[in-house]
């Protein structure tokens, strides 16, 4: 979980050009175990941008080094907030949506953001 959070942080920092902190982990679902000796790969991308926050999706894969077989082990969504030099939230650049996959991920992230706000109101 820590490594997935670190991957999300790197992507958020690269997008915003600012230090970022984790505000929430919206979803962390395990599909398969990671075994000792597996090579682990993290694929992270900014899915949605708010005013000062970003949803970063992280997909984790484990590879069995003897066979090369890759297994999708888990997926997670991190809400990251960009900070200015005084540690206050700061606006982040808009997200350029160029492909159908970008549009799909953005819409799904937008729906998660709505659900997150509704849960917070309760």
N, C-alpha and C positions, 0 to 999 in steps of 0.2 A: 504494500500500500504506500509505503514511504517513497519507493522508487517511482511509482505512478504519479504521485504528487509532485516529485521533482521534475518529471517529464512535462507535466502540465505547467509547472512554473517556468520552465525554460521557454516553452512555446508562448506563454503569456508575456514574458519579458521581451521576447523577440518581436511580438506583434505590437506591443505598446511602447517599447523603448524605455520602460520604467521598471523599477522594482515592483514586484507583485506579491500578494499574500493570498493564501487560500481562505476563502470566506465560507465555503461549504463544499461538501461532497454530496452531490445529489443522488448518485447511484453508484453502487460498487457491486457488481454481480460476478461470481465465480462460475465458470463453465467447466473447468477441468483443473487438475492439480499441476503444479510445477514440481518436477522431481529434482533431487540433488544431481548435479551434472548437466542439467538442461541449460542451453543458451537461451536467454530471455531477451526479447525485443519489445520495445515500447514504440507505438505509433501514436503521436499526439497531434491534434489539430484544433484550431479555434473554430468553433461551430457557430457561435452567436456573440454579438457585441452589444452591450447596453451602453449607458453613458460612461460609467467608470469600471464596469465589470465585463468579464468575458467568460463564456462557457467553453471549457477545453475538454474534448473527448479523448480518452486514452484507451487504446486497444493493446492488450498484452498477448504476446505469442511465445510459446516455449518450443524450442527445437531440440530434438534428440540428436546429439552430435554424431552418433554412429550411423544413423539411417537418414538424417536430414529431414525427418518427418516433423512438420510444424503443426502445433495445436493452438487454437484460440483459447486462452485460459481465462481471461476476464476482460470486461469492459467497465469503464467508469466515466463519470462526468464531474468535473471540478469547476466550481465557480471561483474565479480569480479576480482580485481587485487590484488595479494599478494605483501606486502611491507616488506622490510628489516627494521632494527632498525633505519636507517636514513631516512626512508620514500620513498625509491626508489624501483621501481618494482624489484622483485626477482623471479627466476625460481621456478616453482612448480612441485611436483612429477607427474609422468605420471599417467594416469587413467587405472586401471585394468578393462577390459571389459570381464565379465565372462558369461553373459547370452545373449540370443537372444534379450531380452528387453534392456540390456545395449548397445548392438550393434546398435539397432534401434535408441535409444535416441541419441547415439553418432553421428550417420550418419545424423540425422535430425539437430542436433546442428552444425555439420560441415557445412551443407548447409546454416544455418542461419549465420554462421561466414563469409562465402563467400559473401552472400548477404549484410551483414553489411559492409564489406570492399568495395564492389562495390558502395554502397550508399555513403560511406565516400569519395571515389574518385571523385564523381560528385560534 
